[in-house]
Amino acid sequence: MRSLQLTLRSVAADADFAYERIADFEKYPDFVDEVRSVVVHGNAGDGSLVSEWDIFFRNGPLRWSEVDYFQPDQRRIVFEQISGDFEVFRGSWRVEPTIDGCEVVFEAAFDFGIPSLAGVLEPIATKVLKEAIATIVYRLLGEAHVVGDPATAMAVTVRLGASAEPDAALSA
């Protein structure tokens, strides 16, 4: 099983605004080509809902349904696949206030359930997921910088067509 963590900082948004924007999963296809569709189904009354994801990965679709547990008082979303192409897919979003904006932390653990291909597929999936999530957060908040992952920071800078390199203080 592969796990990843991605941290981004933004001075363009406060934590409450960032949480609201991140929780709006149906907007994600507007921000990256990899996310083809997200369909959200009604609230179960316990702070949870079900979302269906259709992602373009490698040369075809990757699909799953997940249950999403929203904890707005903590600005946290916890998710876990309930059916789909992964053997396991679960994680969380967390948004923390900072002095000048907010910090967004995305964590995920996943397993395709194909041990013979794990060494090939999982690193590619990790890279694609980090870059897509960072791009989505940047576009949702109007600005965000990857923290502690220079390769992802540079890939997102290139993806966004920015001519300047990422701020070394925030991406180092």
N, C-alpha and C positions, 0 to 999 in steps of 0.2 A: 504494500500500500504506500502511496506517495502522499506527502503532505506539503503544504506551502503556506507561507504567510506573506502578505504584501501590505506595506504601510505607506500611506500617502498623507501629505500635509497640504492644507490650503489656507491662504489668508483671504481668499475671496468669499468664504462662506463661514457662518458660525455653525456650531454642532447641530442645533435643532434643524436649521435649513438643510444641512447636508444629509441628516438622517431622513427627512421627508423626501428628498430627491432620490436617495439611494433606494428607499422602500418602493419607489414607483417602477417596478420591474418592467412593466409593459412599454416603457420608453426606451429600454436598452437597444432594441433593433434600430432605433434612429441614430445611434452613436457608433456602432461598429458593424462591419459587414458579416462577421462571424455569427452574430446573433440574428437568426432569421426571423424568429417569432418567440414571444412570451405571452401566454394566455393565463390570466389570473382568474381563479374561481372563488366565489364569495367567502366571506368570513364565517368561520364556524362558531363564533361567539366566545371563543377562548383565546382570541388574539392570533389565531392561526388561519392560514388559507392554503390553497393548493395552487401551484403554478406549473404550467407545462412549458418546457423549453425545447426549442429546435435550433441547433447550432450547426454551422458548417465546420467540420473538422477533417483535416487531411483531404480526402477527395469525396466526402459524402456527409450525410446527416448524422448527427449525434442527438438523440432525443431522450428526455426523461421527464418525469413528474416528481415534484418535491413538495413536502409540507414545509411551510415557512411559519415560524413562530416569531411574532413581533413583540418586542418589549420596549415600547416607546419611552418609558420612564428611565430606562438605562441606555437608550439609543442603540439598541442591539437587535439583530435579526439572526435567528438560528434556523438552519435549513437541513433537511435530510431527504434524499431520494426515496420515493416510495415505489417507483417502477421505472424501468428504462434500460438504457444501454450500459450503464455502469453496474458493476457488481456492488460497489459502495460509492456513495458520494454524499458528503455531509460537510458542514462548516458553519461559519458565522461572519457577520458584519458587525463592527463596533465603531461608533463615532464618539470621540472624546473632545471636549473643548480644550483649546489652548489659549494662551494670552492673546494671540493675534489671529485666531481663526479656529481650525479644528484639525484633528488627526483621524484618519479613517484606516481601520485595520480589517483586512479581509483574510480569513483563514479557511482552508479547505483540506480535506483528506479524500482521496479517491483511489479506486482500484477498478480496472477494466475487467478483472476476472480471467485474464489470459496470461498466465505466468510466463509462457514462452516469449511473449511480445512485450512484457512489462518494461524491460530494459530499453526498448525502442520507443514505445508509445507514450509512456508516462512522462519522460523528460520533455517530449514535444508538447504534450498536453499541458504540462506545467508552464512552459514558455508561452504558449498561446493564451492560456487562462490569465496569467499575470499581465500580459500586454493588453489583452482585451479589457480586463477589469480596470487597469490604470487609465486606459483611454476613456472608458465610460465615466469613471469618476472625474477625470479632467473635464470632460464635456458637460457632465451634470452640474458641476460646481463652478464652471467658468475658468478654472485654473486649479492645478494640484501638482505636487512634486513627489516623485517616488523617493522614499527614504531607504537607504541601506542596500540598494540593489542597482548598481550602476548599469548593468546590462539591460535591465528592464527600462530604466530611466532613458537610456540612449535610444532604445527601440521605440519607445513611445514618442520621444522627440522627433525621430525620423517619421514615424507614422503620422504625426500631427502636422508634418511639413514645417516645423519650426526651424529657423535657420541658426538659432543660438543653441549652444549645448546646455543641458540641464545645469541648474545651480549646484556646483560641487558640494557646497555645504549641506544641501538637502538630499543629495543623491549618494553621497559617500557613506 
